[in-house]
């Protein structure tokens, strides 16, 4: 394959450098990438992305300890924490926790054994995705781009290359390097997905369905009723605090208006002529 590439480049160099360089490199890159490497998946090795999802039920007092224990245990093996979160008890929600890990296959069983000690595993789902074709295509792309990039400088070293040709070849070199960087980054992501196992763990507390659970429900109802009463009293206090300053002004004003009204009525009565007695 390298001989084929070198032959195409040399034909371009000796035929004509005025415009041939740019067209040749683009055509060669395209044909080189769509070579016999592309689309061929070897049967000897498969690249499988494996993901585990587990739900663990624990007591409320052990939930945070179990969550922290899993994170700390991950640091003792070939494992990395991708993300983690914990939520405390609120009025309308129960406490919960979650952590997502990526562990090496040889340490996966150790991690599972440790998870079994943190509570009851009530759900365990395993998912797998075959990414062999994507990995093979990406590897082929990286190999071809690397070979093409390494051969481009030979065109720049030719004495017959003009300034225009050098600029065009340099631009092609920049474009190829950009594509190579992108493909390399994608290959690293694929390596993480296929060479390690992703484990998503969620923690929740156990619910009591016995008599004690019924008493707990009554206790929760009484507690919520007490909170509602306290909020009502707080609202009443707020209203009183807001109204009292106005009462200091309004009450004397009402008393003064009432007194003036009575005085006005007495004055009106005194101005009326006496009514003659009817015989």
C-alpha positions in Angstrom: 0.0 0.0 0.0 2.9 2.4 0.7 4.4 1.7 -2.7 1.1 2.5 -4.3 1.0 5.9 -2.5 4.6 6.7 -3.3 4.0 5.9 -7.0 1.0 8.3 -7.2 2.9 11.1 -5.5 6.0 10.8 -7.7 3.8 10.7 -10.8 2.2 14.0 -9.6 5.6 15.5 -8.9 7.2 14.8 -12.3 4.1 15.4 -14.4 3.2 18.9 -13.3 3.3 20.8 -10.0 1.1 23.6 -11.2 -2.3 22.5 -9.7 -1.6 18.8 -9.8 -0.3 18.7 -6.2 -3.6 19.8 -4.6 -5.8 17.6 -6.8 -3.5 14.6 -6.5 -3.3 14.8 -2.7 -7.1 15.1 -2.3 -7.7 12.2 -4.7 -4.9 10.1 -3.2 -6.3 10.7 0.3 -9.8 9.7 -0.7 -8.6 6.5 -2.4 -6.2 5.7 0.4 -8.9 5.9 3.0 -11.3 3.8 0.9 -8.7 1.1 0.6 -8.8 -2.5 1.4 -8.6 -1.8 5.1 -12.0 -0.1 5.3 -15.0 -2.3 6.0 -13.1 -5.5 6.7 -13.7 -6.7 10.3 -11.3 -9.4 11.5 -13.0 -12.5 13.1 -10.3 -13.0 15.6 -11.1 -10.1 17.9 -14.4 -8.4 18.9 -14.7 -5.0 20.6 -17.8 -5.1 22.9 -18.9 -2.2 25.1 -20.5 -3.7 28.3 -22.6 -1.8 30.8 -24.1 -2.9 34.1 -26.9 -1.2 35.9 -27.6 -2.1 39.5 -30.2 -0.9 42.0 -29.3 -1.4 45.7 -31.7 -1.1 48.6 -30.2 -0.3 52.0 -31.4 1.1 55.3 -31.5 4.9 55.6 -28.6 4.9 58.1 -26.4 2.8 55.8 -27.2 4.5 52.5 -24.6 7.3 52.6 -22.0 4.9 54.1 -22.6 2.4 51.3 -22.3 5.1 48.7 -19.0 6.4 50.2 -17.7 2.8 50.5 -18.2 2.1 46.8 -16.4 5.3 45.8 -13.5 4.6 48.2 -13.2 0.9 47.0 -13.0 2.1 43.4 -9.8 3.9 44.3 -8.2 0.7 45.5 -8.6 -1.2 42.1 -8.2 -0.3 38.4 -11.4 1.8 38.4 -12.4 5.4 37.9 -15.5 7.4 39.1 -17.3 9.1 36.2 -19.9 10.8 38.3 -21.6 10.6 41.7 -24.5 12.2 43.6 -26.4 11.9 46.8 -29.7 13.5 47.9 -30.8 14.0 51.5 -34.3 13.4 52.8 -36.7 16.2 52.0 -40.4 16.6 52.8 -41.6 15.1 49.6 -38.7 12.8 48.7 -36.7 10.0 50.2 -32.9 10.0 50.4 -31.1 8.4 47.4 -27.6 8.2 45.9 -26.0 7.2 42.6 -22.5 6.6 41.3 -21.2 5.7 37.8 -17.9 3.8 37.5 -15.6 2.5 34.8 -13.7 -0.6 35.9 -11.2 -2.9 34.3 -12.6 -6.4 33.4 -10.2 -8.2 35.7 -11.5 -6.1 38.7 -15.2 -6.3 37.8 -16.0 -9.3 40.0 -14.2 -7.7 43.0 -16.4 -4.6 42.5 -19.6 -6.8 42.3 -18.6 -8.7 45.5 -18.2 -5.3 47.3 -21.5 -4.1 46.1 -23.3 -7.1 47.5 -22.1 -6.0 51.0 -23.7 -2.6 50.7 -27.3 -3.8 50.7 -29.7 -5.9 48.7 -29.3 -5.8 44.9 -32.9 -5.8 43.8 -32.1 -5.1 40.1 -29.2 -5.9 37.9 -29.3 -5.2 34.1 -26.5 -6.0 31.7 -26.2 -4.3 28.3 -23.7 -4.9 25.5 -23.0 -3.2 22.2 -20.7 -4.5 19.5 -18.4 -1.7 18.3 -16.0 -3.9 16.4 -16.7 -2.4 13.0 -16.3 1.2 14.4 -13.0 0.3 16.1 -11.6 -1.4 13.0 -12.6 1.5 10.7 -11.1 4.0 13.1 -7.9 2.1 13.4 -7.7 1.8 9.6 -8.4 5.6 9.2 -5.6 6.4 11.7 -3.1 4.1 9.9 -3.9 5.5 6.5 -3.9 9.2 7.6 -0.6 8.6 9.4 1.0 7.1 6.3 -0.4 9.9 4.1 0.8 12.6 6.4 4.3 11.1 6.6 4.6 11.0 2.8 3.5 14.5 2.2 6.8 16.1 3.3 8.6 14.3 0.4 6.7 16.5 -2.0 7.9 19.6 -0.3 11.5 18.5 -0.5 11.5 18.3 -4.3 13.6 21.0 -6.0 11.0 21.5 -8.7 8.3 22.5 -6.1 7.1 26.1 -6.5 6.0 28.4 -3.7 2.3 27.9 -4.7 2.8 24.1 -4.7 4.4 24.3 -1.2 1.5 26.3 0.1 -1.0 23.9 -1.2 0.8 20.8 0.1 1.2 22.5 3.5 -2.5 23.1 3.6 -3.1 19.5 2.8 -0.7 18.5 5.6 -2.7 20.7 8.0 -6.0 19.2 7.0 -4.7 15.6 7.3 -3.3 16.3 10.7 -6.6 17.7 11.9 -8.4 14.6 10.7 -5.8 12.4 12.4 -6.2 14.2 15.7 -10.0 13.8 15.5 -9.7 10.1 14.7 -7.2 9.5 17.5 -9.6 11.2 20.0 -12.4 9.0 18.8 -10.2 5.9 19.2 -9.5 6.8 22.9 -13.2 7.1 23.6 -13.8 3.7 21.9 -11.0 2.2 24.0 -12.7 3.4 27.2 -16.0 1.9 26.1 -14.6 -1.5 25.0 -11.6 -2.1 27.2 -13.4 -1.2 30.5 -16.8 -2.0 31.9 -19.2 0.8 32.8 -21.2 0.3 36.0 -24.2 2.5 37.0 -25.2 2.1 40.7 -28.3 3.6 42.3 -29.1 3.5 46.0 -32.5 3.8 47.6 -33.8 3.1 51.1 -35.9 0.2 52.1 -39.6 0.7 52.9 -41.4 -0.8 55.8 -44.7 -2.5 55.1 -45.4 -3.9 58.6 -47.1 -2.5 61.7 -44.1 -0.3 62.5 -44.4 1.1 59.0 -48.1 2.0 59.7 -47.1 3.8 62.9 -44.4 5.6 60.9 -47.1 6.8 58.5 -49.2 8.1 61.4 -46.2 9.7 62.8 -45.4 11.4 59.5 -49.0 12.6 59.2 -48.9 14.1 62.8 -45.5 15.7 62.0 -46.8 17.2 58.8 -50.0 18.4 60.6 -47.8 20.1 63.2 -45.7 21.7 60.5 -49.0 23.0 58.8 -50.2 24.4 62.1 -46.8 26.1 62.7 -46.9 27.6 59.3 -50.5 28.9 59.9 -49.4 30.5 63.2 -46.4 32.0 61.5 -48.6 33.5 58.8 -51.0 35.0 61.5 -48.1 36.5 63.3 -46.9 38.1 60.1 -50.3 39.6 59.5 -50.5 41.0 63.0 -47.1 42.5 62.8 -48.1 44.2 59.6 -51.5 45.5 60.8 -50.6 46.7 64.3 -48.7 49.9 63.1 -51.7 50.9 61.1 -54.1 50.3 64.1 -52.1 53.0 66.0 -53.1 55.5 63.4 -56.5 54.2 62.3 -58.1 53.7 65.8 -57.6 57.3 67.0 -58.7 58.6 63.6 -61.9 56.6 63.8 -62.5 57.9 67.4 -62.0 61.5 66.3 -64.4 61.1 63.3 -67.0 59.5 65.5 -66.8 62.4 68.0 -67.0 65.0 65.3 -70.0 63.2 63.8 -71.8 63.3 67.1 -71.1 67.0 67.6 -72.3 67.7 64.1 -75.6 65.9 64.7 -76.2 67.8 68.0 -75.6 71.1 66.2 -78.1 70.2 63.5 -80.7 69.3 66.1 -80.3 72.6 67.9 -80.8 74.6 64.7 -84.2 73.0 63.9 -87.3 75.2 65.0 -89.5 73.7 67.7 -92.5 71.8 66.4 -95.9 73.3 67.4 -98.2 71.2 69.5 -101.2 69.8 67.6 -104.5 70.3 69.3 
